[in-house]
Amino acid sequence: MRDSKLLSFAIFGVLFLVNGVIGEDPYRFFTWKVTYGDIYPLGVKQRGILINGQFPGPQIDAVTNDNLVISVFNYLREPFLISW
């Protein structure tokens, strides 16, 4: 009798812990400042578009189901389009 109560309690405890774990998809926040700058592809100076002063732009480290929030500030003289 005592063993069956202990077993029932253990099973209930495991089920409670499994159902009690809530995992949300993480949010990743980025801020990008888009500007003009000098780049040197193949050693030749050219005017290019930089993101946070970098060319190529920053790497995004994310996995499936990550929520990305990217704030883009355009300091160019014309509209800027980013597509994935």
C-alpha positions as CSV (number, residue, x, y, z in Angstrom):
1,M,0.0,0.0,0.0
2,R,2.8,2.4,1.0
3,D,4.8,1.5,-2.2
4,S,1.8,2.2,-4.4
5,K,1.2,5.6,-2.8
6,L,4.9,6.4,-3.3
7,L,4.8,5.3,-6.9
8,S,1.6,7.3,-7.6
9,F,3.2,10.4,-6.0
10,A,6.4,10.0,-8.0
11,I,4.4,9.6,-11.3
12,F,2.3,12.7,-10.4
13,G,5.4,14.7,-9.6
14,V,7.1,13.8,-12.9
15,L,3.9,14.6,-14.9
16,F,3.6,17.9,-13.0
17,L,7.2,18.9,-13.7
18,V,6.9,18.0,-17.4
19,N,3.7,20.1,-17.8
20,G,5.0,22.9,-15.6
21,V,8.0,23.7,-17.8
22,I,7.1,26.5,-20.2
23,G,9.6,27.4,-22.9
24,E,9.1,30.5,-25.0
25,D,10.9,31.3,-28.2
26,P,13.6,33.9,-27.4
27,Y,13.6,37.4,-28.7
28,R,16.8,38.8,-30.2
29,F,17.1,42.6,-30.6
30,F,19.4,44.3,-33.1
31,T,19.9,48.0,-34.0
32,W,21.3,48.8,-37.5
33,K,22.5,52.2,-38.7
34,V,22.7,52.3,-42.5
35,T,25.2,54.8,-43.8
36,Y,27.6,55.4,-46.7
37,G,31.3,54.7,-46.4
38,D,34.4,53.6,-48.2
39,I,34.9,49.9,-48.9
40,Y,37.8,48.2,-50.6
41,P,36.6,45.1,-52.5
42,L,39.6,43.6,-54.3
43,G,41.8,46.5,-53.1
44,V,39.9,49.2,-55.0
45,K,38.3,52.0,-53.1
46,Q,34.5,52.4,-53.7
47,R,31.7,54.1,-52.0
48,G,29.4,51.5,-50.4
49,I,26.5,51.0,-48.0
50,L,27.6,50.1,-44.5
51,I,25.5,48.6,-41.7
52,N,26.9,49.7,-38.3
53,G,30.1,50.8,-40.1
54,Q,30.7,47.3,-41.5
55,F,30.8,45.8,-44.9
56,P,29.5,43.1,-45.3
57,G,27.0,43.8,-42.6
58,P,26.8,42.2,-39.2
59,Q,26.1,38.5,-38.8
60,I,22.8,37.4,-37.2
61,D,23.2,34.4,-35.0
62,A,19.7,32.8,-34.7
63,V,18.0,29.4,-34.9
64,T,14.6,28.2,-35.9
65,N,11.7,29.9,-34.0
66,D,13.9,32.8,-32.7
67,N,12.0,36.1,-32.9
68,L,14.1,38.9,-34.4
69,V,13.4,42.5,-33.7
70,I,15.6,44.7,-35.9
71,S,15.5,48.5,-35.7
72,V,16.9,50.0,-38.9
73,F,17.9,53.7,-39.0
74,N,18.4,54.8,-42.6
75,Y,21.0,57.7,-42.8
76,L,21.1,57.4,-46.6
77,R,19.7,60.1,-49.0
78,E,17.3,57.6,-50.5
79,P,15.1,54.7,-49.3
80,F,16.8,51.5,-48.3
81,L,15.3,48.0,-48.7
82,I,16.3,44.9,-46.9
83,S,14.9,41.6,-47.9
84,W,15.4,38.1,-46.6
